[in-house]
Structure formats: C-alpha cells, structure tokens
Amino acid sequence: MFIFTWIPNLEILKKIYIPLENSLITSMFLYNLPDALWFLSGILFIRFLWFNKHKEQKIYLICFYFIGAIFEISQLSSVIPGTFDLLDLLFIGIAALIEGLLYKFYFLRR
C-alpha cells in the first residue's frame, strides 16, 4: 500500500475513471470475479505443469479443487481472514466447470 502513496496521481487516470452504480452485476464483477479468475489461473498453471501427464494432472487438479473450496469455506470461522460468500463458491465452480468443458471438448479432441 505504501507504493501507491509514493506514485503520483496521474491526471489521465482521473479522466478515464468511470463511476459505476451499485447493482448486482457490478458487485459480482468487483467482488466475485477476482476469486474465479484466481482459481482459473491456478487450474491453468497445473495444466501447464503436467501437460502430457494426464494422470498426475488429474490428481493435482482434484487436490486444488478441494484446497480452493476449503479455503473459501474456512472463511466462515476466524481461522482464515476474509468474508465468506456463497457467490464466491458459485463463481469458482463455474470457472472450473467451463475450463473443464473447454479442456475436454477442445484440447483432448486434437
């Protein structure tokens, strides 16, 4: 956070800024989509590491799915900082489902 205080405020950024209304769509983009993108990047990284080893890839993906779900659910207690949101779990599941379908029907067909 200290870095942002050292960076001067650029005038061009003040002109580009578009204020958004509070709505369900904008709140999903601001709060739930980053979790889904974080989860998707983890899945893609695992697929990159074990590209030709499908058996190992499957094991590590299942472990990553459980770790992501446990991390999100454990925010219900005070062990992990953050706020639990059911929509986060939904978006993580949607990201995993879409990536899995694209992988199955696009990449495994080749």
WOKA-V956111 format. One record per pair of residues at least 4 apart in sequence whose C-alpha atoms are under 8 Angstrom apart, sorted by the first residue. I is the first residue (numbers start at 1). J is the second residue. D is the distance in Angstrom with one decimal. If there is no record, write none. Layout:
I|J|D ; I|J|D
This chain:
1|5|7.0 ; 2|6|6.6 ; 3|7|6.4 ; 4|8|8.0 ; 9|13|7.7 ; 10|14|7.0 ; 11|15|6.8 ; 12|16|6.4 ; 13|17|6.2 ; 20|26|7.2 ; 21|26|7.4 ; 22|26|6.5 ; 22|27|6.9 ; 23|27|6.1 ; 24|28|6.1 ; 25|29|6.3 ; 26|30|6.1 ; 27|31|5.8 ; 27|32|7.5 ; 28|32|4.9 ; 28|33|6.2 ; 29|33|5.1 ; 29|34|7.6 ; 30|34|7.2 ; 31|35|7.6 ; 32|36|6.7 ; 32|87|6.6 ; 32|88|5.2 ; 32|91|6.6 ; 33|37|6.1 ; 33|88|7.9 ; 33|91|6.9 ; 34|38|6.1 ; 35|39|6.2 ; 35|88|6.5 ; 35|91|7.5 ; 35|92|6.7 ; 36|40|6.0 ; 36|88|7.2 ; 36|91|5.4 ; 36|92|4.6 ; 36|94|7.9 ; 36|95|5.9 ; 37|41|6.0 ; 37|95|7.6 ; 38|42|6.4 ; 39|43|6.4 ; 39|68|7.2 ; 39|92|6.3 ; 39|95|7.5 ; 39|96|7.7 ; 40|44|6.2 ; 40|92|7.8 ; 40|95|6.1 ; 40|96|6.6 ; 40|99|7.5 ; 41|45|6.0 ; 42|46|6.3 ; 42|64|7.8 ; 43|47|6.2 ; 43|61|6.7 ; 43|64|7.6 ; 43|96|7.7 ; 44|48|6.1 ; 45|49|6.2 ; 46|50|6.3 ; 46|57|6.8 ; 46|60|7.2 ; 46|61|6.9 ; 47|51|5.4 ; 47|57|6.3 ; 50|54|7.0 ; 50|56|6.8 ; 50|57|5.4 ; 51|57|7.4 ; 53|57|6.1 ; 54|58|6.1 ; 55|59|6.5 ; 56|60|6.3 ; 57|61|6.0 ; 58|62|6.2 ; 59|63|6.4 ; 60|64|6.1 ; 61|65|6.1 ; 62|66|6.4 ; 63|67|6.1 ; 64|68|6.1 ; 65|69|6.2 ; 66|70|5.9 ; 67|71|5.9 ; 68|72|6.3 ; 69|73|6.0 ; 69|89|7.0 ; 70|74|5.8 ; 71|75|6.8 ; 71|80|7.5 ; 72|76|8.0 ; 72|84|6.4 ; 72|88|7.7 ; 72|89|7.1 ; 73|84|6.7 ; 74|78|7.9 ; 74|79|6.8 ; 74|80|6.1 ; 74|84|8.0 ; 75|79|6.9 ; 75|80|5.2 ; 75|81|6.2 ; 75|82|5.7 ; 75|83|5.9 ; 75|84|5.2 ; 76|83|7.1 ; 76|84|5.6 ; 84|88|7.8 ; 85|89|7.1 ; 86|90|6.4 ; 87|91|6.0 ; 88|92|6.1 ; 89|93|6.1 ; 90|94|6.1 ; 91|95|6.1 ; 92|96|6.2 ; 93|97|6.0 ; 94|98|6.1 ; 95|99|6.1 ; 96|100|6.0 ; 97|101|6.1 ; 98|102|6.1 ; 99|103|6.0 ; 100|104|6.0 ; 101|105|6.0 ; 101|106|8.0 ; 102|106|5.4 ; 102|107|7.2 ; 103|107|5.0 ; 103|108|6.5 ; 104|108|5.3 ; 104|109|7.3 ; 105|109|6.0 ; 106|110|7.1
